[in-house]
Amino acid sequence: MSSAIDFSQKSLIFITGASRGIGRAIAVETSHIVNPESAFVLIATSASGLEETKSLIKQVNSSLNVITYPLDLSVPSSDVFEKLFDEVLKKIDINHTEHCIFVHNAATVGILKKSLDITDVDIWKNYYDLNVISAIILNTIFVKKVRNLVKKLIVINMTSTYYTPSGSAVSGNLSMYGPGKAARDLFFKVFALEEPDVLVLNYSPGAVDTDMLATTLNSVQDEGLKKMLKEITVLKPEQTVQILLGILKKGDFKSGDTIDYFDRV
């Protein structure tokens, strides 16, 4: 199976966390290059944020079909996710759609404290529900619902090479964020191995100028991590998305690979 994606062909693109930041940038930047008959499904908690993203897409290409789907991913539910796909597929002309892309972008940084200071079980459960369980269940239902409707399925997991099995760094205050990223990264590697007909990419966007980065800088207590974040190269969302799209168009990776922004610049 070729890894290269021809965006001139009709596409159906799902993006979680699409109301702001990297998710919004993925939606808007992709709208510049997709076939005008393509469709976007934007998923996030904020209905108003999703409408803003939709407006930005329509400014690029008014013919694109853009569906906004407000959804709280911190409460994963197979029934709710099934309903999402059933409702969306009724609103989309799936005929002649060449490929379907799902971008698992929604994520939070979690509580930025020492691990011994995070003792509330519900806080841990809520973090993993949003950042790991929702992505896994959404992905499973996505593949089952769509795999027989299009020629090619592509799954993109937004990860971080700094804190995943392919990285080696450990920082204080990230006992929640780091393992969550590592768990998602490894899940999608296993998924890629099990489902060779689905193209999987784990993409690490680098440190990006988003609300999450600002929250981290304002909340982190660990001096080493704080120093690192102040010195690190910070990218604009559009910068890292352009590299991601370049990787997808070129297709020079194997399904399940993890690629960092700085691997390609």
C-alpha positions in Angstrom: 0.0 0.0 0.0 1.4 3.4 -1.0 1.7 5.9 1.8 1.4 8.9 -0.4 -1.8 10.9 -0.3 -3.1 12.7 -3.4 -5.2 15.5 -1.9 -6.5 16.4 -5.3 -8.8 13.4 -4.9 -12.1 13.6 -2.9 -11.5 13.2 0.8 -13.4 12.9 4.0 -11.4 14.3 6.9 -12.2 14.0 10.7 -10.3 16.2 13.1 -10.7 16.2 16.9 -9.7 19.2 18.9 -10.6 21.3 15.8 -11.9 24.4 17.7 -8.4 26.0 18.1 -4.6 25.5 18.0 -3.1 22.7 15.9 -6.5 21.1 15.2 -7.8 24.4 13.6 -4.5 24.8 11.7 -4.8 21.3 10.3 -8.3 22.0 9.1 -7.6 25.4 7.5 -4.3 24.5 5.9 -5.7 21.2 4.5 -8.7 23.1 3.1 -6.2 24.9 0.7 -5.2 21.7 -1.0 -8.1 19.3 -0.9 -10.5 18.5 -3.7 -13.4 21.0 -3.6 -15.9 18.1 -3.2 -14.2 17.0 0.0 -15.8 17.1 3.4 -14.5 18.0 6.9 -15.9 16.8 10.2 -14.8 19.1 13.0 -15.0 17.7 16.6 -14.4 19.5 19.8 -16.2 20.6 23.0 -16.5 24.2 22.0 -19.4 24.7 19.6 -18.4 28.4 19.0 -14.8 27.5 18.4 -15.8 24.9 15.8 -18.0 27.5 14.0 -15.0 29.8 13.9 -12.9 27.1 12.3 -15.7 26.3 9.9 -15.9 30.0 8.9 -12.1 30.0 8.2 -12.4 26.9 6.0 -15.3 28.4 4.1 -13.2 31.6 3.5 -10.7 29.4 1.7 -13.1 27.3 -0.3 -16.9 27.8 0.1 -17.7 24.6 -1.8 -16.3 22.4 0.9 -18.8 20.5 3.1 -17.9 21.3 6.7 -19.8 19.6 9.5 -19.2 20.7 13.1 -19.9 18.2 15.9 -19.6 19.5 19.4 -18.7 16.6 21.7 -17.1 16.2 25.1 -14.4 13.6 24.6 -13.7 13.4 28.3 -16.7 11.1 28.6 -16.0 8.3 26.2 -19.0 6.3 25.0 -19.3 3.7 22.3 -23.0 4.6 21.8 -22.3 8.3 21.5 -19.4 7.7 19.1 -21.5 5.3 17.0 -24.1 8.0 16.7 -21.5 10.5 15.6 -20.5 8.5 12.6 -24.1 7.4 11.7 -25.2 11.1 11.7 -22.2 12.4 9.9 -22.3 9.8 7.1 -26.0 10.7 6.4 -24.9 14.3 5.7 -22.0 13.4 3.4 -21.9 12.2 -0.2 -19.4 9.4 0.3 -19.6 8.4 -3.4 -16.2 8.5 -5.2 -14.4 9.5 -2.0 -10.9 8.2 -2.5 -9.6 8.4 1.1 -10.8 9.1 4.6 -8.5 10.7 7.2 -8.9 10.7 11.0 -6.7 13.1 12.9 -6.6 12.3 16.6 -5.5 15.7 17.8 -7.6 16.4 21.0 -5.4 16.4 24.1 -4.7 18.1 27.4 -1.5 18.5 29.4 -3.0 17.3 32.6 -2.1 18.3 36.2 1.5 19.7 36.3 2.6 18.6 39.8 4.8 16.0 41.3 3.3 12.6 40.9 3.0 12.1 44.7 0.8 15.2 44.8 -1.8 13.8 42.4 -3.8 11.4 44.5 -7.3 12.0 43.3 -8.4 8.9 41.4 -11.0 10.8 39.4 -8.4 13.2 38.1 -6.3 10.3 36.7 -9.4 8.6 35.2 -10.6 11.8 33.6 -7.2 12.4 32.1 -6.9 9.0 30.5 -10.6 9.0 29.4 -10.0 12.1 27.3 -6.4 11.6 26.2 -6.3 7.8 25.7 -9.6 5.9 25.9 -11.6 8.3 23.7 -9.0 8.2 20.9 -8.9 4.4 21.1 -12.7 3.9 20.9 -13.2 6.7 18.3 -10.5 5.0 16.2 -12.1 1.6 16.5 -15.5 2.8 15.5 -14.2 5.0 12.7 -12.4 2.1 11.0 -15.4 -0.2 11.3 -17.8 2.4 10.0 -15.8 3.7 7.1 -13.3 1.0 5.9 -15.8 -0.5 3.4 -16.9 2.9 2.0 -13.6 4.4 0.7 -10.5 3.1 -0.9 -8.0 4.2 1.6 -8.0 4.9 5.4 -5.4 7.1 7.0 -5.1 7.6 10.8 -2.9 10.4 12.2 -2.1 10.5 15.9 -0.7 13.7 17.2 2.0 12.6 19.6 5.3 13.8 21.2 8.6 12.1 20.5 10.0 13.7 23.7 7.8 11.6 25.9 7.0 8.5 23.9 8.8 5.1 23.5 10.8 6.6 20.6 12.1 9.4 22.9 14.2 9.2 26.0 13.6 12.3 28.0 12.0 12.4 31.4 10.9 15.7 33.1 9.4 16.5 36.4 5.7 17.4 36.6 4.8 15.4 33.5 3.8 12.1 35.1 0.4 12.5 33.6 1.1 14.0 30.2 4.1 11.8 29.4 2.6 8.4 30.0 -0.6 9.4 28.2 1.3 10.3 25.1 3.4 7.2 25.3 0.2 5.0 25.7 -1.4 6.6 22.6 1.8 6.3 20.6 2.2 2.6 21.4 -1.5 1.8 20.8 -1.3 3.2 17.3 1.9 1.3 16.6 0.2 -1.9 17.6 -2.9 -0.9 15.6 -0.8 -0.3 12.5 0.7 -3.8 12.8 -2.7 -5.4 13.2 -4.4 -3.5 10.4 -2.0 -3.4 7.4 -4.8 -1.9 5.1 -4.9 1.2 7.3 -2.1 3.8 7.0 -1.0 5.1 10.4 1.3 8.0 11.2 2.3 9.2 14.6 3.3 12.9 14.2 5.1 14.9 16.8 4.5 18.6 16.0 7.2 20.1 18.2 6.5 22.9 20.7 3.7 24.9 19.2 2.4 28.3 20.1 -1.0 27.2 21.5 -3.1 27.6 24.7 -1.7 24.3 25.9 1.9 25.5 25.8 0.9 28.7 27.6 -0.9 26.7 30.3 2.2 24.6 30.7 4.5 27.6 31.1 2.2 29.2 33.6 1.5 26.1 35.7 4.7 24.0 35.7 6.5 23.8 39.0 9.6 21.8 38.0 12.4 24.3 37.4 14.2 22.0 34.9 11.1 21.7 32.7 10.3 25.4 33.1 13.9 26.3 31.9 13.6 23.9 28.9 10.3 25.3 27.8 11.6 28.8 27.9 14.6 27.9 25.8 12.9 25.6 23.3 12.1 26.6 19.7 8.4 27.5 19.5 6.6 27.0 16.2 3.5 28.5 14.8 0.7 26.0 14.2 0.8 26.6 10.5 4.5 25.8 10.4 4.2 22.3 11.8 1.0 21.6 9.8 2.8 22.4 6.6 5.5 19.8 7.5 2.8 17.2 8.3 1.0 17.8 5.0 4.3 17.5 3.2 4.9 14.1 4.8 1.5 12.9 3.9 1.8 14.0 0.2 5.3 12.5 -0.1 4.4 9.3 1.7 8.0 8.5 2.7 7.2 6.6 5.8 6.0 3.2 6.9 2.6 2.7 8.6 3.1 3.0 12.3 6.2 5.3 12.1 6.6 8.2 14.5 8.0 11.3 12.8 8.9 14.5 14.5 8.7 18.0 12.9 12.5 18.4 13.3 13.1 15.1 11.4 12.0 16.9 8.2 13.3 20.4 8.4 
